[in-house]
């Protein structure tokens, strides 16, 4: 991303974009024919024609102009930046007006997605304050050109910054490029109970929980070395001596040449939110544990019934095996803690689930059932039909196919076919010669239910002299739900 004409204004744009949760922020000056971006974040544009400028409207009113969806606003719906790239939908701009009432432009945020909720009152107040900070900076820059004292201008800008950050609802901090902290706002000191200046340098780490010191130092060192954004959750000691979880985020403010001038960031108290998430995880794990117990009870009832009715034992054993396969699939994709997770490397993956299902048929992994190709993320929706599918074919292989002989093997390869489908190829070798299955039994109907009806895919059973070959084709979207980040 290119920078604007002024590094300080770029820094303000990055700050306002982060606090408003928008991808683009601009400091725009509008003249008779065009608008020019003195500061910017999230775009490479240097300006546009006034005829497509939202800021030309925003600067004519003292209130913040908020456009939740430009497509629905007759003032802007026909603008080329709305109908074509970059497809502006949301706009919020605070006017930039001189002390004698001359409108210059606006400090604004934009998004290609509509935001019917607009901005919060706190965000609007911050936008107004930062717009005033922009005007102060522009005034100071003009004053510098008129040979006013640079030191006095910086002091005035610093005072404005301190007033702004002290008014914010979050703890705000800044540091030099070497990581030496040199500023914390009033909310930080109110939270920690320390006197102003007590946390400068590295002394702020004394407020950390002892267990969080090492990983916090490692994360901060990484950001200082690489310039990557700093984001971490840690526990801070409050004035009453208790510790509360906080989320800290920091961004580097850079000069036009990319050199880091300083770091600025915020700390947000997330303790109550974190406790709520932990409670929800405990409830989810308890529910999953009870569901697993239900599988075990049902399996036990089937076994007990088989002992009372020996003539039903073969059917009961098949049913119990299928129930146990479903139980393994559920246990694989259910929520786990770090202690209960059975295999963190293959959690919620197709390879991991297949390894769980094939384990009872091998002395060691990969000796008789060779799994190759790409791995696919799965979720609780796809785990059940996948477990039924592969439990059925591997059980048949053990009874009648390749695994019924000591030398028989199975190859299962997984790949994408370039058409948003996953192609799986099951091939048995070294088994007894099999006759094609003509009649449709329960197993065949189970395969049809799992692949075609539940996963939306297709399969074909090919009875080769060396063993069963079964190509399977399933849509990629059937394996897991889209992420909602």
C-alpha positions as CSV (number, residue, x, y, z in Angstrom):
1,X,0.0,0.0,0.0
2,X,1.3,3.4,-0.9
3,X,1.4,6.2,1.7
4,X,-0.3,9.6,1.6
5,X,1.5,12.9,1.6
6,X,2.0,13.0,5.4
7,X,3.1,10.1,7.7
8,X,1.3,11.6,10.7
9,X,-2.0,11.7,8.8
10,X,-1.4,8.1,7.6
11,X,-1.0,7.1,11.2
12,X,-4.3,8.8,12.1
13,X,-6.0,7.0,9.2
14,X,-4.7,3.6,10.4
15,X,-5.9,4.4,13.9
16,X,-9.4,5.5,12.9
17,X,-9.7,2.5,10.5
18,X,-8.8,0.1,13.3
19,X,-11.1,1.7,15.9
20,X,-14.1,1.8,13.5
21,X,-13.4,-1.7,12.1
22,X,-13.3,-0.5,8.5
23,X,-10.7,-1.4,5.8
24,X,-10.2,2.1,4.4
25,X,-9.7,5.5,6.0
26,X,-8.8,8.8,4.3
27,X,-7.9,12.4,5.0
28,X,-9.5,14.1,1.9
29,X,-9.1,17.7,0.8
30,X,-11.7,18.8,-1.8
31,X,-11.2,21.7,-4.3
32,X,-13.3,22.8,-7.2
33,X,-12.7,19.8,-9.5
34,X,-11.1,17.0,-7.5
35,X,-10.3,15.6,-4.1
36,X,-6.7,14.7,-2.9
37,X,-5.9,12.3,-0.2
38,X,-3.3,13.7,2.2
39,X,-3.4,10.7,4.4
40,X,-4.7,7.2,3.8
41,X,-4.9,3.6,5.0
42,X,-6.1,0.5,3.1
43,X,-6.0,2.0,-0.5
44,X,-3.5,3.0,-3.2
45,X,-5.7,5.8,-4.6
46,X,-4.3,9.3,-4.4
47,X,-7.5,11.1,-5.2
48,X,-10.7,11.2,-7.3
49,X,-12.8,13.7,-9.2
50,X,-15.1,15.9,-7.0
51,X,-18.1,14.6,-9.0
52,X,-17.6,11.2,-7.2
53,X,-16.7,12.6,-3.8
54,X,-18.7,11.7,-0.7
55,X,-16.5,14.1,1.2
56,X,-17.7,17.1,-0.9
57,X,-21.1,16.5,0.7
58,X,-19.8,15.7,4.2
59,X,-17.7,18.9,4.5
60,X,-20.8,21.1,4.1
61,X,-22.4,20.0,7.4
62,X,-21.2,20.2,10.9
63,X,-22.5,16.7,11.7
64,X,-20.9,13.5,10.7
65,X,-22.2,12.1,7.4
66,X,-23.1,8.4,7.7
67,X,-24.2,6.5,4.6
68,X,-25.1,2.9,5.6
69,X,-25.5,1.6,2.0
70,X,-24.7,4.0,-0.9
71,X,-26.7,1.9,-3.3
72,X,-29.9,3.0,-1.4
73,X,-29.0,6.7,-1.1
74,X,-30.1,8.7,-4.2
75,X,-27.3,11.2,-3.6
76,X,-24.6,8.7,-4.2
77,X,-26.2,5.6,-5.9
78,X,-25.1,6.6,-9.4
79,X,-21.5,7.5,-8.4
80,X,-18.9,5.5,-10.5
81,X,-17.1,4.4,-7.3
82,X,-20.4,2.8,-6.1
83,X,-21.5,1.2,-9.4
84,X,-17.9,0.1,-10.3
85,X,-14.6,-0.5,-8.5
86,X,-14.0,-0.1,-5.7
87,X,-17.8,-0.6,-5.1
88,X,-18.1,1.7,-2.1
89,X,-21.1,0.8,0.1
90,X,-20.5,2.3,3.6
91,X,-19.2,5.8,4.2
92,X,-18.8,7.9,7.4
93,X,-17.0,11.3,7.3
94,X,-16.4,14.1,9.8
95,X,-15.9,17.5,8.2
96,X,-12.6,19.2,8.1
97,X,-13.3,22.9,8.7
98,X,-10.9,25.8,9.4
99,X,-11.2,28.0,12.5
100,X,-12.9,30.7,10.3
101,X,-15.5,28.2,8.9
102,X,-13.9,27.3,5.6
103,X,-14.7,23.7,4.6
104,X,-11.7,21.8,3.4
105,X,-12.7,18.1,3.1
106,X,-13.3,15.3,5.5
107,X,-11.7,12.5,7.6
108,X,-13.7,9.4,6.6
109,X,-13.9,5.6,6.7
110,X,-15.2,3.4,3.9
111,X,-16.1,-0.2,3.2
112,X,-17.2,-2.3,0.2
113,X,-19.8,-3.9,2.5
114,X,-22.9,-2.0,3.8
115,X,-23.2,-1.4,7.6
116,X,-26.9,-0.7,8.5
117,X,-25.9,-0.2,12.1
118,X,-23.6,2.7,11.2
119,X,-21.1,3.8,13.8
120,X,-21.4,3.7,17.6
121,X,-21.6,6.9,19.6
122,X,-18.1,6.3,20.8
123,X,-16.8,5.7,17.3
124,X,-18.5,8.9,16.1
125,X,-17.0,10.9,18.9
126,X,-13.6,9.5,18.2
127,X,-14.0,10.4,14.5
128,X,-14.8,14.0,15.5
129,X,-11.9,14.2,17.8
130,X,-9.5,12.8,15.2
131,X,-10.9,15.2,12.6
132,X,-10.0,18.0,14.9
133,X,-6.6,16.4,15.4
134,X,-6.2,16.5,11.6
135,X,-7.1,20.1,11.5
136,X,-4.7,20.9,14.3
137,X,-2.0,19.0,12.4
138,X,-2.7,20.9,9.2
139,X,-2.7,24.1,11.1
140,X,0.6,23.3,12.6
141,X,2.1,22.3,9.3
142,X,0.9,25.6,7.8
143,X,2.3,27.4,10.8
144,X,5.7,25.6,10.3
145,X,5.8,26.9,6.8
146,X,5.2,30.4,8.3
147,X,8.3,29.8,10.4
148,X,6.6,29.2,13.7
149,X,8.4,27.2,16.3
150,X,8.6,23.5,15.4
151,X,9.0,22.6,19.1
152,X,5.8,24.5,20.1
153,X,3.9,22.8,17.2
154,X,4.9,19.3,18.4
155,X,4.0,20.2,22.0
156,X,0.6,21.3,20.9
157,X,0.1,18.1,18.8
158,X,1.3,15.9,21.7
159,X,-1.2,17.6,24.0
160,X,-4.0,17.0,21.5
161,X,-3.0,13.3,21.3
162,X,-3.0,13.0,25.1
163,X,-6.4,14.6,25.4
164,X,-7.7,12.3,22.7
165,X,-6.4,9.1,24.2
166,X,-7.4,10.0,27.7
167,X,-11.0,10.4,26.4
168,X,-11.0,6.9,24.8
169,X,-12.7,4.0,26.6
170,X,-9.7,1.7,26.2
171,X,-6.2,1.7,27.7
172,X,-3.8,3.2,25.1
173,X,0.0,2.9,25.0
174,X,2.8,3.8,22.7
175,X,6.5,2.9,22.5
176,X,9.6,3.9,20.6
177,X,10.8,1.7,17.6
178,X,13.1,-0.2,20.0
179,X,10.1,-1.3,22.2
180,X,10.8,1.2,25.0
181,X,7.3,2.2,26.3
182,X,7.0,6.0,26.8
183,X,3.3,6.6,27.1
184,X,0.2,5.1,28.8
185,X,-3.1,7.0,29.0
186,X,-5.0,7.9,32.1
187,X,-7.3,4.7,31.8
188,X,-4.2,2.5,32.1
189,X,-3.1,4.1,35.3
190,X,-6.6,4.0,36.7
191,X,-6.8,0.3,35.9
192,X,-3.4,-0.6,37.4
193,X,-3.5,1.9,40.3
194,X,0.1,3.1,39.5
195,X,1.3,6.7,39.3
196,X,1.9,8.3,35.9
197,X,5.3,7.4,34.4
198,X,5.7,4.3,36.6
199,X,5.3,1.9,33.6
200,X,7.7,3.6,31.2
201,X,10.5,1.5,29.7
202,X,9.9,-2.2,30.5
203,X,8.4,-1.6,33.9
204,X,4.9,-2.2,32.5
205,X,5.7,-5.9,32.5
206,X,5.5,-5.9,36.3
207,X,1.7,-5.6,35.8
208,X,1.6,-9.0,34.0
209,X,0.7,-12.3,35.6
210,X,4.0,-14.1,36.2
211,X,2.9,-17.0,34.0
212,X,2.3,-14.7,31.0
213,X,5.6,-12.8,31.1
214,X,7.7,-15.1,28.9
215,X,5.2,-15.5,26.0
216,X,4.3,-11.8,26.1
217,X,8.0,-10.9,25.8
218,X,8.4,-13.4,22.9
219,X,5.4,-12.0,21.0
220,X,6.5,-8.4,21.5
221,X,10.1,-9.2,20.4
222,X,8.7,-10.9,17.2
223,X,6.7,-7.8,16.3
224,X,9.7,-5.5,17.0
225,X,11.9,-7.6,14.8
226,X,9.5,-8.1,11.9
227,X,7.1,-5.1,12.1
228,X,4.2,-7.5,12.2
229,X,1.1,-6.3,14.1
230,X,1.2,-7.1,17.8
231,X,-1.8,-9.0,19.2
232,X,-2.0,-11.1,22.4
233,X,-4.2,-12.0,25.4
234,X,-2.6,-11.8,28.8
235,X,-3.6,-11.2,32.4
236,X,-3.1,-7.7,33.9
237,X,-3.0,-6.9,37.6
238,X,-5.7,-4.5,38.6
239,X,-5.4,-1.9,41.3
240,X,-7.1,-4.2,43.8
241,X,-4.5,-6.9,43.2
242,X,-6.8,-9.2,41.1
243,X,-5.8,-10.3,37.6
244,X,-8.1,-9.8,34.6
245,X,-7.7,-11.0,31.0
246,X,-6.9,-8.2,28.5
247,X,-6.5,-8.2,24.7
248,X,-3.7,-5.9,23.5
249,X,-3.2,-4.9,19.9
250,X,-0.4,-2.7,18.5
251,X,0.4,-1.3,15.1
252,X,3.6,0.3,13.8
253,X,3.3,3.9,12.6
254,X,5.6,4.3,9.6
255,X,7.3,7.1,7.7
256,X,6.9,7.5,4.0
257,X,10.0,5.3,3.4
258,X,8.5,2.6,5.6
259,X,10.7,3.2,8.6
260,X,8.8,2.6,11.9
261,X,8.5,5.8,13.8
262,X,6.8,4.4,16.8
263,X,4.2,1.8,18.0
264,X,0.7,2.7,19.2
265,X,-1.8,0.2,20.6
266,X,-4.7,-0.5,22.9
267,X,-5.5,-2.9,25.8
268,X,-9.1,-4.0,26.2
269,X,-10.5,-5.8,29.3
270,X,-12.0,-9.1,28.0
271,X,-12.2,-10.9,31.3
272,X,-15.9,-11.4,31.4
273,X,-16.1,-12.4,27.7
274,X,-13.3,-15.0,28.2
275,X,-15.1,-16.5,31.3
276,X,-18.3,-16.8,29.3
277,X,-16.5,-18.6,26.5
278,X,-14.8,-21.0,28.9
279,X,-18.2,-21.8,30.5
280,X,-19.7,-22.4,27.1
281,X,-16.8,-24.8,26.2
282,X,-17.3,-26.7,29.4
283,X,-21.1,-27.2,28.7
284,X,-20.3,-28.2,25.1
285,X,-17.8,-30.8,26.3
286,X,-20.2,-32.2,28.9
287,X,-22.9,-32.5,26.3
288,X,-20.6,-34.3,23.9
289,X,-19.4,-36.6,26.7
290,X,-23.0,-37.6,27.4
291,X,-23.7,-38.2,23.7
292,X,-20.7,-40.5,23.7
293,X,-22.1,-42.3,26.7
294,X,-25.4,-42.8,24.9
295,X,-23.5,-44.6,22.0
296,X,-21.9,-46.9,24.6
297,X,-25.3,-47.6,26.3
298,X,-26.9,-48.5,23.0
299,X,-24.0,-50.7,22.0
300,X,-24.3,-52.5,25.4
301,X,-28.0,-53.0,24.9
302,X,-27.4,-54.5,21.5
303,X,-24.8,-56.9,23.0
304,X,-27.1,-57.9,25.8
305,X,-30.0,-58.6,23.4
306,X,-27.6,-60.7,21.3
307,X,-26.8,-62.9,24.3
308,X,-30.5,-63.4,25.1
309,X,-31.3,-64.2,21.4
310,X,-28.3,-66.1,20.0
311,X,-30.0,-66.5,16.6
312,X,-29.7,-62.7,16.1
313,X,-26.1,-62.5,17.2
314,X,-24.6,-61.9,13.6
315,X,-27.0,-59.1,12.9
316,X,-26.5,-57.6,16.4
317,X,-22.7,-57.7,16.0
318,X,-22.9,-55.8,12.7
319,X,-25.2,-53.3,14.2
320,X,-23.0,-52.8,17.3
321,X,-19.9,-52.3,15.1
322,X,-21.7,-49.6,13.1
323,X,-22.8,-47.9,16.3
324,X,-19.2,-48.0,17.6
325,X,-18.0,-46.5,14.3
326,X,-20.5,-43.6,14.8
327,X,-19.2,-43.2,18.3
328,X,-15.6,-42.9,17.1
329,X,-16.7,-40.4,14.5
330,X,-18.5,-38.3,17.1
331,X,-15.6,-38.5,19.5
332,X,-13.2,-37.4,16.8
333,X,-15.1,-34.1,15.9
334,X,-16.6,-33.2,19.3
335,X,-15.1,-30.2,21.1
336,X,-12.0,-31.1,23.0
337,X,-9.8,-29.4,25.6
338,X,-6.0,-29.6,25.3
339,X,-6.0,-32.5,27.7
340,X,-8.8,-34.5,26.1
341,X,-7.8,-34.1,22.5
342,X,-6.7,-37.5,21.2
343,X,-4.6,-36.4,18.2
344,X,-4.0,-32.7,17.9
345,X,-2.1,-33.0,14.7
346,X,-5.0,-34.6,12.8
347,X,-7.9,-32.9,14.6
348,X,-11.1,-32.5,12.4
349,X,-9.4,-33.9,9.3
350,X,-10.4,-36.7,6.9
351,X,-7.0,-38.4,7.3
352,X,-7.5,-38.3,11.1
353,X,-10.9,-39.8,11.0
354,X,-9.9,-42.6,8.6
355,X,-6.9,-43.5,10.7
356,X,-9.3,-43.9,13.7
357,X,-11.6,-46.1,11.7
358,X,-8.8,-48.3,10.1
359,X,-6.8,-48.8,13.3
360,X,-8.6,-52.0,14.4
361,X,-7.7,-53.7,11.1
362,X,-3.9,-53.1,11.2
363,X,-1.1,-54.1,13.4
364,X,0.6,-50.7,12.8
365,X,-0.7,-47.7,10.7
366,X,-0.1,-47.9,7.0
367,X,0.9,-51.6,6.8
368,X,-2.2,-52.9,5.1
369,X,-4.3,-49.9,4.4
370,X,-2.2,-47.2,2.6
371,X,-3.7,-43.7,2.8
372,X,-2.3,-41.1,0.4
373,X,-3.1,-37.7,-1.1
374,X,-4.5,-34.5,0.3
375,X,-6.1,-34.1,3.6
376,X,-9.6,-32.4,3.9
377,X,-11.1,-30.6,6.9
378,X,-14.3,-32.2,8.1
379,X,-16.9,-31.3,10.7
380,X,-19.7,-33.0,12.7
381,X,-22.1,-32.9,9.7
382,X,-19.9,-35.0,7.4
383,X,-18.2,-37.2,10.0
384,X,-21.3,-39.5,10.4
385,X,-21.8,-40.5,6.7
386,X,-18.1,-40.7,6.2
387,X,-17.7,-43.0,9.2
388,X,-20.6,-45.2,7.9
389,X,-19.2,-45.3,4.4
390,X,-15.6,-46.4,5.2
391,X,-16.6,-48.6,8.1
392,X,-18.8,-50.5,5.7
393,X,-16.2,-51.0,3.0
394,X,-13.3,-51.8,5.4
395,X,-15.6,-54.4,7.3
396,X,-16.5,-56.0,4.0
397,X,-12.8,-56.1,3.0
398,X,-12.0,-57.8,6.3
399,X,-14.8,-60.4,5.8
400,X,-14.7,-61.1,2.1
401,X,-12.0,-58.9,0.4
402,X,-8.4,-58.1,0.5
403,X,-8.1,-58.0,4.3
404,X,-9.5,-61.5,4.6
405,X,-6.1,-62.8,3.4
406,X,-2.7,-62.1,5.2
407,X,-1.2,-60.7,2.0
408,X,-4.0,-58.4,0.9
409,X,-3.7,-54.7,1.0
410,X,-5.8,-51.6,0.3
411,X,-4.8,-48.3,-1.3
412,X,-7.0,-45.2,-0.7
413,X,-5.9,-42.1,-2.5
414,X,-7.6,-38.6,-2.1
415,X,-7.3,-35.7,-4.5
416,X,-9.3,-32.8,-5.9
417,X,-10.6,-33.1,-9.5
418,X,-10.4,-29.4,-10.3
419,X,-14.2,-29.0,-10.3
420,X,-14.8,-28.4,-6.6
421,X,-15.1,-32.1,-5.9
422,X,-12.9,-34.6,-4.0
423,X,-12.1,-37.8,-5.8
424,X,-11.3,-40.8,-3.5
425,X,-10.1,-44.1,-5.0
426,X,-10.5,-47.3,-3.0
427,X,-8.6,-50.2,-4.5
428,X,-8.1,-53.7,-2.9
429,X,-5.2,-56.0,-4.0
430,X,-4.2,-59.5,-3.1
431,X,-7.7,-60.7,-1.9
432,X,-9.8,-63.7,-3.0
433,X,-11.5,-63.6,-6.4
434,X,-14.9,-62.0,-5.9
435,X,-18.1,-62.3,-7.9
436,X,-20.0,-59.1,-8.6
437,X,-22.7,-58.4,-6.1
438,X,-26.0,-58.2,-7.9
439,X,-28.6,-57.9,-5.2
440,X,-28.9,-54.8,-3.2
441,X,-28.6,-55.6,0.5
442,X,-28.5,-53.4,3.5
443,X,-24.8,-52.6,3.1
444,X,-25.4,-51.3,-0.5
445,X,-28.3,-49.2,0.7
446,X,-26.2,-47.8,3.5
447,X,-23.4,-46.8,1.0
448,X,-26.1,-45.2,-1.2
449,X,-27.5,-43.3,1.8
450,X,-24.1,-42.1,3.0
451,X,-22.6,-41.0,-0.3
452,X,-25.5,-40.0,-2.5
453,X,-28.2,-38.8,-0.2
454,X,-26.2,-37.3,2.8
455,X,-23.0,-36.2,1.1
456,X,-24.4,-35.4,-2.4
457,X,-21.7,-37.5,-4.1
458,X,-21.5,-40.6,-6.2
459,X,-19.7,-44.0,-6.2
460,X,-19.2,-47.1,-8.3
461,X,-18.3,-50.6,-7.2
462,X,-16.0,-52.4,-9.8
463,X,-15.4,-56.1,-9.1
464,X,-11.9,-56.7,-10.5
465,X,-10.1,-60.1,-10.4
466,X,-7.7,-58.7,-7.8
467,X,-10.3,-57.1,-5.6
468,X,-12.9,-54.4,-5.3
469,X,-12.2,-51.0,-6.9
470,X,-14.5,-48.2,-5.8
471,X,-14.1,-44.6,-7.1
472,X,-16.0,-42.1,-4.9
473,X,-16.7,-38.4,-5.9
474,X,-18.0,-36.0,-3.3
475,X,-18.5,-32.2,-3.4
476,X,-15.8,-30.3,-1.5
477,X,-18.5,-28.3,0.3
478,X,-20.0,-31.4,1.8
479,X,-17.0,-32.0,4.1
480,X,-17.2,-28.9,6.3
481,X,-19.3,-25.7,6.6
482,X,-17.8,-22.4,5.4
483,X,-15.8,-20.5,8.0
484,X,-17.6,-17.4,9.6
485,X,-14.7,-15.3,10.6
